[in-house]
Amino acid sequence: MLAQQIDNDFKQAMKDKNPLKVSTLSLLRSSFKYVMIEKKTDQIDDSDVLAVIKKQIKQRQDSIEQYEKGGRQDLADKEKAELAVLKFYLPVEMSSEDIEKIVKGVVKETAATGMKDMGRVMKDVAARIAGRADNRAVSEAVRKILAQP
């Protein structure tokens, strides 16, 4: 299980005295506990773990953007380092070409004709990609393909 691997990596980071990894994984483990409390369970499955990691990644990406706009490169660099730690636990991301192939297939299957069908296409594409691609990249690919005549 992914949660167990993260626990083991957290313990190893403490032994290695790696403060960046310790703080990042500590925050992640804390988020897991909130999910377990919310779901009233004592175990967290891999899909929930991935959802938490993606949420943390999105927060880091937003923070990096804000820090860079504010001229705080030191804080942006810290967030980038934490982002790298978190991305390690995600499955390998799909290439933009693979994403476009899936989007084109879904557009064909659903007979989507324009931007009004974007929600339906996004839902089907998200189910097929299942966390192997960034939602922003998927959204851009869907927009690009639906905008074509």
N, C-alpha and C positions, 0 to 999 in steps of 0.2 A: 504494500500500500504506500501511496505517496506521502501520506501524513506521517507514517512511521519513518520513512526515509528522511523527511524534514526534521523529525525529532532527533534522529541519529546524527544528521549533519549539524544540528544545533549543538548537541553535546560535543561533537568533534571540534566545532568552532570555538567552544568555550575552552577546551583543552589546548587548542592552538593559539589561544589569546588573540582571536580575530574579531575586534570590536564591531566592525561594520557588519560582518555576517551574523554575529550574535544578536545585534540590535534588530537587524532586518528579519531574521528568522523568529526572534522573540515576538515581534509585532505580528507576524504571520500566524504563529501558534496561538496568540491571544485571539486573533480573528476567528480561528478554528473553534475556539472555546465558545465564542458568541454564537456561532452557527449551531454548535451542538446544543447549547441552551435553548436557542430559538426552536430547534427541531425536537427538543426533549429526547435526546439520544445520548449515548455515551461513546458512540463511534461516528466518525465522519468518513463518508465515502469519497472516492477519487473525483467524482464529478463536482461535489461541493468544494473539495480542495482546489480544483482548477478554477472554479468560479471565484473563490476568495483570492487566489493568486492573480487572476485577471483584474479583479477590482483593485487590488493593491498596485498592479502595474499601471492601470489607468490613472490612479491617484498620483503616482510618481511622474507619469508623462505630463499631466496637467501642472504639477508643481515645477517641473523642469521648464516648461514653457513660461510660467509666471516669473520664475526666478531670472530667466534669461531676459525677459522683457524689463524686469526691474534692475538689471545690471548686477545681479548677485551670482556671479559665475561660481563662486566657492560653494554656495548652497546647491546650485544646479549640478555641479560635479558630484557632490555627495549623493544627490538623488539618482544620478546616472549610475553610480556604483551600486546603489541599492537595487536599481532596476535590473542590472546585470545579474545580481544574485537571484532575483525573482524569476527572471526569464529562463534561468537554468532548469527550472522545474516544469516548464511548459513543454508540450510535445513539439517536435520540429515543425516550423511554420511552412505553409505551402507557398509556392512561388506565385507571382502575379499571373503567370500564364495558366497555371492549374486552376486558380480562382476563376479566371475568365472562362475557362472551359466549363466549369460547373455552372457558372451564372448563365452562360449561353444555353446549356442543356435545360436548366430550370425555366428560362424564358420561353424556350421552345415548347416544353411540356405544359406550361401553364398558359400558353398563348398570350403572354403579356405583350401589350402594345405600346405602353408609354409609362410615364412617371406615376400615373395614378395606380399602377400595379406594383409599385416599388415595395410596399409593405408585405404583400403576398410573396413576392420573389425573395425578399430578404429572409422571410421566415423559413422558406424551403431551403435556401442556400445555407443558412445558419445550421439547420438540422444536418445537412450533409457534410459540412465542414467541421462541425463539432469541436471548436476550440483550436483548430490547427491553423487559424489565420486571424489577423487583427481585424476587428469589426470595421475600423475606418477603411482599411484596404478593400474589404468586401463591399462596403457601401459605395466607395468610389467606382469599383468595377461594375456594380449594378447600375449606378447612375450613367456611367459611360455607355453601357450596352443598351439601356432603355432609351437613351437620348438619340441613338442611331436611327435613321429612318428605315 
